[in-house]
Amino acid sequence: MLYNLNSGWGSLMAEGIAESAVAGGKVFVVASSSHPQFQALKELFIPDPEGLTRFYTTITAALGACVANRGDIIYVAEGYTETESAAAGLAIGVAGVTIIGLGNGTLRPTISFSTSTAATVTITAANVTLKNIGFDFTGIDALASGVVISAANVSLVNCYAITANASGQAVLGVLTTAAANNLLIDGCQFVGSSDAGTTAAVRIVGGDSITIRNCYFLGAYTSGVGAIQGLTTDSTNLTITNNTIVNLTASATKAAVFTSGSTGIVAKNICGIGSGAAPFTFAAGWWAGNWSAAAVGTNGTLV
């Protein structure tokens, strides 16, 4: 069957938009019915020559059409929203899938949470990437952990998360298990108000070669914990670099803490804490080239 080069998938292929087809994967598009171009998108992304539907109104439905390790890509249209109200409300369990949000600022796709403090997005398959997706963890107070990662080679890239406001503070934004080897969190923002209630933005429980870089953390984290917390199980070969971490808790002494046997390096981070000159607890790892200020209006020092 030939593609029509003037419409549908033929047009997209001609324009180079259906990029994953070159590598053998499929491209899927998700848009809510409230999108201003919903009908036009639906008519453009018609079933492909193999008869496979490519246009969906939910991420879950699009995931159902993906095949593990084929290199499938899901594009989520600007303005898309969905709310999770139960554990694994959004379950990403197809290996090798990339989910890319379109739009900037408040127009990027946003996943919110409500009803149950156990509501989660789960990533249980390896080699999954999320790009430019927004998360709002404040829809219910004391959300236990918004995103739970229990697979290897997962990437969160250029995502944005609201961890706390006056009415809702998530206990954790992202939680890993020991299976989350080679996790990459890159260029993400975790932003919360000065309202107490968030223990940490990211909690790491074991895992090897986890990297958190180029991220911005702002929130009233637990004073002796900070934005990034290693807990229970030692992690190996951590790389925590080029992040900005501000702990808004007045008595805060920490920007990040790790278990006693965790290894790796913490370097080139800029920290704001309430007091003290030791923003990191990392007894078995290296930390160097970090700057920290212990009070507002003061010059930071190399720690």
C-alpha positions as CSV (number, residue, x, y, z in Angstrom):
1,M,0.0,0.0,0.0
2,L,1.3,3.4,-0.9
3,Y,1.2,6.5,1.3
4,N,-0.7,9.5,0.0
5,L,2.0,12.2,0.1
6,N,-0.6,15.0,0.4
7,S,-2.4,13.9,3.5
8,G,-2.3,11.7,6.6
9,W,0.7,9.6,7.3
10,G,2.1,10.1,3.8
11,S,2.3,13.8,4.4
12,L,3.8,13.4,7.9
13,M,6.5,11.0,6.5
14,A,7.3,13.5,3.7
15,E,7.7,16.3,6.3
16,G,9.8,14.1,8.5
17,I,7.4,14.3,11.4
18,A,6.9,10.6,11.9
19,E,10.5,10.3,13.0
20,S,10.4,6.9,14.7
21,A,9.3,5.1,11.6
22,V,12.8,5.4,10.3
23,A,14.0,3.3,13.3
24,G,11.1,0.9,13.0
25,G,8.9,2.3,15.8
26,K,5.4,3.7,15.5
27,V,4.3,7.3,16.3
28,F,1.2,7.9,18.3
29,V,-0.6,11.1,19.1
30,V,-2.7,11.9,22.2
31,A,-5.0,15.0,22.5
32,S,-8.0,15.7,24.6
33,S,-11.3,16.5,23.0
34,S,-11.0,20.1,24.3
35,H,-7.9,20.8,22.2
36,P,-8.7,23.7,19.8
37,Q,-7.5,21.6,16.8
38,F,-8.9,18.3,18.0
39,Q,-10.9,17.5,14.9
40,A,-8.1,18.5,12.6
41,L,-5.6,16.3,14.5
42,K,-8.0,13.4,14.4
43,E,-8.3,13.7,10.6
44,L,-4.6,14.1,10.1
45,F,-3.5,11.1,12.3
46,I,-5.7,8.5,10.6
47,P,-5.0,4.8,10.9
48,D,-1.7,3.9,9.2
49,P,-1.4,1.7,6.1
50,E,-1.3,-1.4,8.4
51,G,-4.7,-0.4,9.9
52,L,-3.2,0.6,13.3
53,T,-4.9,3.5,15.1
54,R,-2.5,6.3,15.8
55,F,-4.7,8.9,17.5
56,Y,-5.9,8.6,21.0
57,T,-7.5,10.7,23.7
58,T,-5.6,9.2,26.7
59,I,-2.0,8.2,27.3
60,T,-3.1,4.8,28.6
61,A,-5.0,4.1,25.4
62,A,-1.9,5.0,23.3
63,L,0.3,2.8,25.5
64,G,-2.1,-0.1,24.7
65,A,-1.1,0.2,21.1
66,C,2.6,0.2,21.7
67,V,4.9,-2.8,21.4
68,A,7.8,-3.4,23.7
69,N,11.2,-2.4,22.5
70,R,10.0,-1.3,19.0
71,G,11.0,2.3,19.7
72,D,7.5,3.7,19.8
73,I,6.9,7.4,20.5
74,I,3.8,9.0,22.0
75,Y,3.4,12.7,21.4
76,V,1.0,14.3,23.9
77,A,-0.6,17.5,22.6
78,E,-0.3,20.8,24.5
79,G,-3.1,21.5,27.0
80,Y,-3.6,17.8,27.7
81,T,-4.5,17.0,31.3
82,E,-5.3,13.9,33.3
83,T,-5.8,13.2,37.0
84,E,-4.7,10.1,38.8
85,S,-6.8,9.0,41.8
86,A,-5.4,5.5,42.6
87,A,-2.2,3.6,42.8
88,A,-0.8,3.1,39.2
89,G,-3.5,5.3,37.9
90,L,-1.1,5.8,34.9
91,A,0.9,2.6,34.5
92,I,3.8,2.9,32.0
93,G,4.7,-0.7,31.5
94,V,5.8,-0.9,27.9
95,A,9.6,-1.1,27.5
96,G,11.4,1.3,25.2
97,V,8.5,3.8,24.9
98,T,9.2,7.5,24.7
99,I,6.5,9.9,25.8
100,I,7.0,13.5,24.6
101,G,4.9,16.5,25.8
102,L,4.3,19.3,23.4
103,G,3.9,23.0,24.4
104,N,5.6,25.3,26.8
105,G,5.0,26.5,30.3
106,T,1.4,25.9,31.5
107,L,0.5,24.5,28.1
108,R,2.7,21.4,28.5
109,P,0.7,18.2,29.3
110,T,0.1,18.0,33.0
111,I,-0.7,15.0,35.2
112,S,-2.4,15.8,38.5
113,F,-3.3,13.7,41.5
114,S,-6.4,13.6,43.7
115,T,-8.7,11.6,46.0
116,S,-6.1,9.1,47.4
117,T,-2.7,9.8,48.9
118,A,-1.7,6.5,47.3
119,A,-2.3,7.8,43.8
120,T,0.7,7.2,41.5
121,V,2.2,7.2,38.1
122,T,4.3,4.0,37.9
123,I,7.1,3.2,35.4
124,T,7.7,-0.5,35.6
125,A,9.3,-1.2,32.2
126,A,12.9,-0.5,31.1
127,N,14.2,2.1,28.7
128,V,11.2,4.4,29.1
129,T,11.7,8.2,28.5
130,L,9.4,11.0,29.6
131,K,10.1,14.5,28.1
132,N,8.5,17.8,28.8
133,I,5.7,16.4,31.0
134,G,4.2,18.4,33.9
135,F,3.2,16.9,37.2
136,D,1.1,18.6,39.9
137,F,1.4,16.8,43.2
138,T,-0.7,19.2,45.2
139,G,-4.3,18.0,44.4
140,I,-4.4,16.0,47.6
141,D,-2.4,16.8,50.8
142,A,0.3,14.3,51.8
143,L,0.5,12.5,48.5
144,A,2.9,9.6,49.4
145,S,4.9,9.5,46.1
146,G,3.7,10.8,42.8
147,V,6.0,9.0,40.4
148,V,7.4,5.5,41.3
149,I,10.2,4.1,39.1
150,S,11.1,0.4,39.4
151,A,12.8,-0.3,36.1
152,A,16.3,0.3,34.6
153,N,17.3,3.0,32.1
154,V,14.4,5.3,32.7
155,S,14.8,9.0,31.8
156,L,12.9,12.1,33.0
157,V,14.0,15.0,30.8
158,N,12.9,18.6,31.0
159,C,9.9,17.7,33.1
160,Y,8.2,20.1,35.6
161,A,6.7,19.2,39.0
162,I,4.8,21.2,41.6
163,T,5.5,19.6,44.9
164,A,3.7,21.9,47.4
165,N,1.4,24.8,47.8
166,A,-0.7,26.1,50.7
167,S,-3.3,23.4,50.5
168,G,-1.3,20.3,49.4
169,Q,2.2,19.1,50.0
170,A,3.4,15.9,48.6
171,V,5.6,13.8,50.9
172,L,7.7,12.7,47.9
173,G,7.7,13.7,44.2
174,V,9.7,10.8,42.7
175,L,10.5,7.5,44.5
176,T,12.8,4.8,43.1
177,T,13.4,1.2,43.9
178,A,16.6,-0.7,43.8
179,A,15.8,-1.8,40.3
180,A,16.0,1.7,38.9
181,N,19.6,1.4,37.6
182,N,20.9,4.0,35.2
183,L,18.0,6.4,36.0
184,L,18.5,9.8,34.5
185,I,16.8,12.9,35.8
186,D,18.0,15.8,33.6
187,G,16.9,19.4,33.2
188,C,13.8,19.0,35.4
189,Q,12.3,21.4,37.8
190,F,10.7,20.5,41.2
191,V,9.1,23.6,42.7
192,G,7.2,23.9,45.9
193,S,6.1,26.7,48.3
194,S,7.4,27.4,51.7
195,D,4.6,25.3,53.3
196,A,6.0,22.4,55.3
197,G,5.1,18.8,54.4
198,T,7.5,17.7,51.6
199,T,10.2,15.4,52.9
200,A,12.2,15.3,49.6
201,A,11.6,15.9,45.9
202,V,13.4,12.7,44.9
203,R,14.0,9.6,47.1
204,I,16.5,7.1,45.9
205,V,16.3,3.6,47.3
206,G,19.3,1.7,46.1
207,G,20.2,1.4,42.4
208,D,23.4,1.8,40.4
209,S,24.6,4.6,38.2
210,I,21.7,7.0,38.9
211,T,22.3,10.5,37.5
212,I,20.5,13.8,38.5
213,R,21.9,16.8,36.7
214,N,21.0,20.3,35.5
215,C,17.9,20.3,37.7
216,Y,16.3,23.0,39.9
217,F,14.8,22.1,43.3
218,L,12.9,24.6,45.5
219,G,10.9,23.7,48.5
220,A,10.5,23.4,52.2
221,Y,12.1,20.0,52.5
222,T,12.7,18.3,55.8
223,S,15.5,20.2,57.5
224,G,18.0,17.3,57.8
225,V,17.1,15.7,54.5
226,G,16.9,18.2,51.6
227,A,15.7,17.8,48.0
228,I,17.4,14.5,47.3
229,Q,17.3,11.7,49.8
230,G,19.0,8.3,49.7
231,L,17.2,5.9,52.1
232,T,17.3,2.3,53.3
233,T,19.5,0.8,50.6
234,D,23.0,2.0,49.5
235,S,23.3,3.3,45.9
236,T,26.4,2.9,43.8
237,N,28.0,5.3,41.4
238,L,25.7,8.2,41.9
239,T,26.3,11.4,39.9
240,I,24.6,14.5,41.3
241,T,25.9,17.5,39.3
242,N,25.1,21.0,38.2
243,N,21.9,21.3,40.2
244,T,20.4,24.2,42.1
245,I,18.9,23.2,45.4
246,V,17.1,25.6,47.7
247,N,15.7,24.3,51.0
248,L,13.2,26.9,52.2
249,T,12.8,25.3,55.7
250,A,14.3,28.0,58.1
251,S,16.2,25.5,60.1
252,A,17.4,23.4,57.2
253,T,21.0,22.2,57.3
254,K,20.9,19.9,54.2
255,A,20.4,20.0,50.5
256,A,20.8,16.3,49.9
257,V,21.6,13.2,52.0
258,F,22.6,9.7,51.1
259,T,23.0,6.4,52.9
260,S,26.3,5.7,54.6
261,G,27.5,3.2,52.0
262,S,26.4,5.0,48.9
263,T,29.1,5.9,46.4
264,G,29.6,8.3,43.6
265,I,30.2,12.0,43.2
266,V,28.3,15.2,44.1
267,A,29.8,18.2,42.3
268,K,29.2,21.7,40.9
269,N,25.9,22.2,42.7
270,I,24.6,25.5,44.1
271,C,22.7,25.2,47.4
272,G,20.7,27.5,49.7
273,I,20.1,26.2,53.2
274,G,19.0,27.7,56.5
275,S,22.2,27.1,58.4
276,G,25.5,25.2,58.5
277,A,28.3,24.6,56.1
278,A,27.7,20.9,55.2
279,P,24.8,20.7,52.8
280,F,25.5,17.1,51.8
281,T,25.7,13.9,53.8
282,F,27.7,11.5,51.6
283,A,30.2,9.6,53.7
284,A,31.4,7.1,51.2
285,G,31.3,9.3,48.1
286,W,33.1,12.4,46.8
287,W,31.7,15.9,46.9
288,A,33.6,18.8,45.5
289,G,33.2,22.1,43.8
290,N,29.8,22.8,45.4
291,W,28.7,26.2,46.6
292,S,26.4,26.8,49.5
293,A,24.8,29.8,51.2
294,A,23.5,29.3,54.8
295,A,21.2,32.3,54.8
296,V,19.4,34.7,52.4
297,G,21.3,37.8,51.6
298,T,24.7,36.2,52.2
299,N,27.5,35.2,49.9
300,G,27.9,31.5,49.2
301,T,31.0,29.6,50.0
302,L,32.8,26.7,48.4
303,V,32.1,23.5,50.4
